[in-house]
Amino acid sequence: MKLVAWTKWLFWNVTERRLRAIWRLGIYVLLVFALINLFTFVLLFISAFIMAAFGMNITNALSGAMSMQLLENPWVNMIVTPGAVFLAVFGAAFITGRWVDRRKFADFGLAISKAWWRDFAFGLGLGAVLMGLVFLFGWLIGSIRVVGLLQSLRPDVSVVAGLFQSLVFFIFVGLYEEMALRGVVLVNLAEGLYGKWLNKRWALLGAWVISSLIFGALHWGNPNATWVSTLNISLAGIFLGMGMVLTGSLAIPMGLHITWNFFQGNVFGFPVSGLKLGASVITTESIGPQWLTGGVFGPEAGVLGLGAMLIGILLTLLWVRWKRTAGLHEKISVYNPWQKDAVHGLEYENFSQKDQLDDLDKV
């Protein structure tokens, strides 16, 4: 009997009446990978028919979709692949959120409102300004040199097409990485850590740090990655996650992530986490020390990028303090099931509170 009880405790949270956080996250990850394969094939076939409509032989197009050779096409590679991941990440979040996490989809930081769009616009502006400061400071001290303007990285793709492809690519990346890491992972970790040993504040802080370390580890396999770049990307996770832990919303992180990447790689011509994609408005060359510029990995692996993150943290704090009371959004750590109490018309934070409401009716 003790073994059965211990096994049930290991997998099941009796108070919340759902699987524990580690198993919920495991199901989410498995579903994401399954949906990536599904959506990739679906989008490849759609791409094949679009290409056929523009003159490509339909047999060759479908054959390319079946063998996944279409992914060698820059238009397909820059849009279909991230598009499939985007659909998989958000689709898995909706499915597991509804039937595994048992929460509202909006609780992942997507409670859309005027305030949400205002914060999103701030994030977009912040990413652009910070990367502009990285370029300006590096250029002024002679560590970054401008070597060209309006250049494409592929001879078969125009500058305009390359910039458009990269913009779409980084929009997808900014949205799905934030949804996965700062939405699903951070929220579930915070709820899982909150309990007997950690209060709401420390559970949220712990989830923030752990999700940032995961973010850094996921970039370990990028071209030219080092332990320094991995550490700095983890710190970037702290920076990106700040908007979420202060507001309970993904608006700032999503906006910031999109323009940070796009301006870094396609406006100022730096590598983005070791990658160079599409085209750039300004083509630059890092001639300063690697510890300063980040070298071939990009500013995120150097002091210039780290300095931009610190300035961004300060500006985020000032923005949040201006628009709302600054402080940790500790409610993230408290499970809020999506069901609504039909009798009282109130949403309850957890099932214990629902039981207390039910007990009132019995008195």
C-alpha positions as CSV (number, residue, x, y, z in Angstrom):
1,M,0.0,0.0,0.0
2,K,2.8,2.4,0.8
3,L,4.4,1.7,-2.6
4,V,1.1,2.5,-4.3
5,A,0.7,5.7,-2.3
6,W,4.3,6.8,-3.0
7,T,3.9,6.0,-6.7
8,K,0.7,8.0,-6.9
9,W,2.4,10.9,-5.0
10,L,5.3,10.8,-7.5
11,F,3.0,11.3,-10.5
12,W,-0.1,12.9,-9.2
13,N,-0.8,16.2,-7.3
14,V,-3.8,15.4,-5.2
15,T,-4.5,19.0,-4.2
16,E,-4.5,20.2,-7.8
17,R,-6.0,17.0,-9.2
18,R,-3.5,16.8,-12.1
19,L,-0.1,15.4,-13.1
20,R,3.0,16.9,-11.4
21,A,4.9,19.6,-13.3
22,I,7.8,17.4,-14.6
23,W,5.3,15.0,-16.2
24,R,3.2,17.8,-17.7
25,L,6.3,19.3,-19.2
26,G,7.4,15.9,-20.5
27,I,4.1,15.4,-22.3
28,Y,4.3,18.9,-23.7
29,V,7.8,18.3,-25.2
30,L,6.8,15.0,-26.7
31,L,3.7,16.6,-28.3
32,V,5.8,19.5,-29.7
33,F,8.1,17.1,-31.5
34,A,5.2,15.1,-32.9
35,L,3.4,18.2,-34.1
36,I,6.6,19.6,-35.7
37,N,6.8,16.6,-38.0
38,L,3.1,16.8,-38.8
39,F,3.0,20.5,-39.5
40,T,6.3,20.3,-41.5
41,F,4.8,17.8,-43.9
42,V,1.5,19.7,-44.2
43,L,3.3,23.0,-44.9
44,L,5.7,21.4,-47.4
45,F,2.8,20.1,-49.4
46,I,1.1,23.5,-49.3
47,S,4.4,25.0,-50.5
48,A,4.6,22.4,-53.3
49,F,1.2,23.5,-54.6
50,I,2.1,27.2,-54.3
51,M,5.3,26.6,-56.3
52,A,3.4,24.6,-58.9
53,A,1.0,27.6,-59.3
54,F,4.1,29.7,-60.1
55,G,5.3,27.3,-62.8
56,M,7.2,24.5,-61.1
57,N,6.3,21.0,-62.3
58,I,3.7,19.6,-59.8
59,T,5.3,16.2,-59.9
60,N,8.7,17.6,-59.0
61,A,7.2,19.8,-56.4
62,L,5.3,17.0,-54.6
63,S,8.4,14.8,-54.9
64,G,10.5,17.5,-53.3
65,A,7.9,17.8,-50.5
66,M,7.9,14.0,-49.9
67,S,11.7,13.9,-49.7
68,M,11.8,17.2,-47.8
69,Q,14.2,18.6,-50.5
70,L,12.0,21.7,-50.7
71,L,13.6,22.7,-47.4
72,E,16.7,23.6,-49.4
73,N,14.7,26.4,-51.0
74,P,15.4,29.6,-49.0
75,W,11.8,30.7,-49.1
76,V,10.6,27.4,-47.8
77,N,13.5,27.0,-45.3
78,M,13.0,30.4,-43.8
79,I,9.3,30.2,-43.5
80,V,8.1,26.6,-43.5
81,T,10.5,25.3,-40.8
82,P,9.9,28.0,-38.2
83,G,6.3,28.1,-39.2
84,A,5.9,24.4,-38.4
85,V,7.7,24.9,-35.0
86,F,5.4,27.9,-34.3
87,L,2.3,25.9,-34.9
88,A,3.6,22.9,-32.9
89,V,4.6,25.0,-29.9
90,F,1.4,26.9,-29.7
91,G,-0.7,23.9,-30.6
92,A,0.9,21.7,-28.0
93,A,0.5,24.6,-25.4
94,F,-3.2,24.8,-26.2
95,I,-3.8,21.0,-26.0
96,T,-1.8,20.3,-22.9
97,G,-3.0,23.5,-21.3
98,R,-6.6,22.5,-21.7
99,W,-6.4,18.8,-20.9
100,V,-3.1,18.2,-19.0
101,D,-2.4,21.5,-17.2
102,R,-6.1,22.2,-16.9
103,R,-5.7,25.9,-17.3
104,K,-6.8,28.8,-19.6
105,F,-4.6,29.4,-22.6
106,A,-4.3,33.0,-21.6
107,D,-2.5,32.0,-18.4
108,F,0.6,31.3,-20.4
109,G,1.1,35.1,-20.7
110,L,-1.3,35.6,-23.6
111,A,-4.2,37.5,-21.9
112,I,-4.5,39.9,-24.9
113,S,-5.6,43.5,-24.1
114,K,-4.7,47.1,-24.9
115,A,-2.1,46.9,-22.2
116,W,-0.7,43.7,-23.7
117,W,-0.2,45.4,-27.1
118,R,1.3,48.5,-25.4
119,D,3.9,46.3,-23.7
120,F,4.5,44.4,-26.9
121,A,5.2,47.7,-28.7
122,F,7.6,48.6,-25.9
123,G,9.4,45.3,-26.3
124,L,9.7,45.9,-30.1
125,G,11.2,49.3,-29.5
126,L,13.5,48.1,-26.7
127,G,15.1,45.4,-28.8
128,A,15.8,47.8,-31.7
129,V,17.2,50.5,-29.5
130,L,19.5,48.1,-27.5
131,M,21.0,46.6,-30.7
132,G,21.5,50.1,-32.1
133,L,23.5,50.9,-29.0
134,V,25.6,47.8,-29.4
135,F,26.4,48.9,-33.0
136,L,27.0,52.5,-32.2
137,F,29.3,51.9,-29.2
138,G,31.3,49.2,-31.0
139,W,31.7,51.4,-34.0
140,L,32.7,54.5,-32.0
141,I,35.5,52.6,-30.1
142,G,36.7,50.9,-33.3
143,S,35.8,47.3,-32.5
144,I,33.1,47.1,-35.3
145,R,33.8,48.2,-38.9
146,V,31.2,48.8,-41.6
147,V,32.2,46.9,-44.8
148,G,29.0,47.3,-46.9
149,L,25.4,48.3,-47.3
150,L,22.3,46.4,-48.5
151,Q,23.9,43.0,-49.1
152,S,22.3,39.6,-49.5
153,L,24.0,36.4,-48.2
154,R,22.8,34.4,-51.2
155,P,23.3,35.3,-54.8
156,D,19.9,33.8,-55.7
157,V,18.0,35.9,-53.2
158,S,17.6,39.7,-53.4
159,V,18.2,42.0,-50.5
160,V,14.5,42.8,-50.1
161,A,13.6,39.1,-50.3
162,G,16.3,38.2,-47.8
163,L,15.2,40.9,-45.3
164,F,11.6,39.8,-45.6
165,Q,12.5,36.1,-45.1
166,S,14.5,37.0,-42.1
167,L,11.8,39.2,-40.6
168,V,9.2,36.3,-40.9
169,F,11.8,33.9,-39.5
170,F,12.6,36.0,-36.5
171,I,8.9,36.8,-35.8
172,F,8.2,33.0,-35.6
173,V,11.3,32.4,-33.5
174,G,10.6,35.2,-31.1
175,L,7.0,34.0,-30.6
176,Y,7.6,30.3,-30.2
177,E,10.7,30.5,-28.1
178,E,9.0,32.8,-25.6
179,M,5.8,30.7,-25.6
180,A,7.8,27.6,-24.9
181,L,10.4,28.8,-22.4
182,R,8.9,31.8,-20.7
183,G,5.3,30.6,-21.1
184,V,4.8,26.9,-20.7
185,V,8.1,26.0,-19.0
186,L,8.4,28.9,-16.6
187,V,4.8,28.8,-15.5
188,N,4.8,25.0,-14.9
189,L,8.1,25.1,-13.1
190,A,6.9,28.0,-10.8
191,E,3.7,26.0,-9.9
192,G,5.7,22.8,-9.4
193,L,8.2,24.5,-7.1
194,Y,5.6,26.4,-5.0
195,G,4.6,24.4,-1.9
196,K,6.0,23.2,1.4
197,W,9.6,24.3,0.8
198,L,9.3,27.4,-1.4
199,N,6.9,30.3,-1.2
200,K,5.4,32.0,-4.2
201,R,8.3,34.5,-4.6
202,W,11.1,31.9,-4.4
203,A,9.2,29.4,-6.6
204,L,8.9,32.1,-9.3
205,L,12.6,33.1,-9.0
206,G,13.7,29.5,-9.2
207,A,11.5,28.9,-12.3
208,W,12.9,32.0,-13.9
209,V,16.5,30.9,-13.4
210,I,15.9,27.2,-14.4
211,S,14.0,28.2,-17.6
212,S,16.9,30.6,-18.5
213,L,19.5,27.9,-18.0
214,I,17.4,25.6,-20.3
215,F,17.3,28.5,-22.8
216,G,21.1,28.7,-22.7
217,A,21.6,25.0,-23.0
218,L,19.3,24.9,-26.1
219,H,21.8,27.2,-27.9
220,W,24.8,25.1,-27.0
221,G,24.6,23.3,-30.4
222,N,24.6,26.6,-32.4
223,P,27.6,27.3,-34.7
224,N,30.6,28.7,-32.9
225,A,29.0,28.2,-29.5
226,T,31.3,28.2,-26.4
227,W,30.7,27.9,-22.7
228,V,30.9,31.7,-22.6
229,S,28.2,32.1,-25.2
230,T,26.0,29.5,-23.4
231,L,26.4,31.4,-20.2
232,N,25.6,34.7,-21.8
233,I,22.5,33.2,-23.6
234,S,21.3,32.0,-20.2
235,L,21.7,35.6,-18.9
236,A,19.7,36.7,-22.0
237,G,17.0,34.3,-20.8
238,I,17.0,36.2,-17.5
239,F,16.7,39.5,-19.4
240,L,13.9,38.2,-21.7
241,G,12.1,36.6,-18.8
242,M,12.0,39.8,-16.7
243,G,8.9,41.1,-18.5
244,M,7.1,37.9,-17.8
245,V,7.9,37.7,-14.1
246,L,7.1,41.4,-13.6
247,T,3.8,41.5,-15.5
248,G,2.6,37.9,-15.9
249,S,2.6,38.6,-19.7
250,L,4.7,37.5,-22.7
251,A,4.1,40.8,-24.4
252,I,7.5,42.4,-23.6
253,P,9.6,39.3,-24.0
254,M,8.0,38.5,-27.4
255,G,8.4,42.0,-28.8
256,L,11.9,42.3,-27.4
257,H,13.0,38.9,-28.8
258,I,11.8,39.6,-32.3
259,T,13.6,43.0,-32.8
260,W,16.7,42.0,-30.8
261,N,17.3,39.2,-33.3
262,F,16.2,41.0,-36.5
263,F,18.2,44.2,-35.8
264,Q,21.2,42.2,-34.6
265,G,21.3,40.1,-37.7
266,N,19.6,41.9,-40.5
267,V,19.9,45.6,-39.8
268,F,23.4,45.7,-38.3
269,G,24.8,42.5,-39.9
270,F,26.0,40.7,-36.7
271,P,25.8,36.9,-36.3
272,V,22.7,36.0,-34.3
273,S,23.7,33.2,-31.8
274,G,26.3,32.0,-34.3
275,L,24.0,32.3,-37.4
276,K,23.9,34.6,-40.3
277,L,20.6,34.6,-42.3
278,G,19.1,36.4,-45.3
279,A,20.4,39.9,-45.9
280,S,21.6,43.0,-44.0
281,V,21.1,46.7,-44.3
282,I,24.5,47.3,-42.8
283,T,27.3,44.7,-43.3
284,T,29.7,44.8,-40.4
285,E,32.9,43.1,-39.3
286,S,34.0,42.6,-35.7
287,I,37.7,43.7,-35.4
288,G,37.8,44.1,-31.7
289,P,38.6,41.4,-29.1
290,Q,36.2,38.5,-29.0
291,W,35.5,39.0,-25.3
292,L,34.1,42.5,-26.2
293,T,32.3,41.9,-29.5
294,G,31.4,38.2,-29.2
295,G,33.3,37.4,-32.4
296,V,31.7,34.9,-34.8
297,F,28.9,34.0,-32.4
298,G,27.7,37.6,-32.3
299,P,27.3,40.3,-29.6
300,E,25.4,37.9,-27.3
301,A,28.7,36.2,-26.5
302,G,30.5,39.5,-25.7
303,V,30.6,42.3,-23.2
304,L,28.8,44.6,-25.7
305,G,25.8,42.3,-25.7
306,L,25.9,41.8,-21.9
307,G,26.0,45.6,-21.4
308,A,22.9,46.0,-23.7
309,M,21.1,43.4,-21.6
310,L,21.9,45.3,-18.3
311,I,20.6,48.5,-19.9
312,G,17.5,46.6,-21.1
313,I,16.8,45.3,-17.6
314,L,16.9,48.8,-16.2
315,L,14.6,50.2,-18.9
316,T,12.2,47.3,-18.4
317,L,12.0,48.0,-14.7
318,L,11.4,51.7,-15.4
319,W,8.7,50.9,-17.9
320,V,6.9,48.5,-15.6
321,R,7.1,50.9,-12.7
322,W,5.7,53.7,-14.9
323,K,2.8,51.6,-16.2
324,R,2.0,49.5,-13.1
325,T,3.4,48.7,-9.7
326,A,6.8,47.2,-10.1
327,G,7.3,43.9,-8.4
328,L,7.3,40.1,-9.0
329,H,4.0,38.8,-10.4
330,E,3.8,36.1,-7.8
331,K,0.4,34.8,-9.0
332,I,2.3,32.9,-11.7
333,S,3.3,30.4,-9.0
334,V,-0.3,29.7,-8.0
335,Y,-2.3,27.2,-10.0
336,N,-5.4,28.8,-11.4
337,P,-7.6,26.1,-13.1
338,W,-9.6,27.1,-16.1
339,Q,-12.9,25.8,-14.7
340,K,-15.3,28.5,-13.4
341,D,-17.3,27.9,-10.3
342,A,-20.9,27.9,-11.7
343,V,-22.5,28.5,-8.3
344,H,-20.6,31.5,-7.1
345,G,-19.5,32.9,-10.5
346,L,-15.9,33.1,-9.3
347,E,-12.7,31.6,-10.6
348,Y,-10.8,29.8,-7.8
349,E,-7.1,29.7,-7.4
350,N,-7.0,26.0,-6.6
351,F,-9.2,23.0,-5.8
352,S,-8.8,23.6,-2.1
353,Q,-10.5,27.0,-2.5
354,K,-13.2,25.4,-4.6
355,D,-13.8,22.8,-1.8
356,Q,-14.1,25.6,0.7
357,L,-16.7,27.3,-1.5
358,D,-18.6,24.1,-1.8
359,D,-18.5,23.6,2.0
360,L,-20.2,27.0,2.4
361,D,-23.2,25.7,0.5
362,K,-23.5,22.8,2.9
363,V,-23.7,25.0,6.1
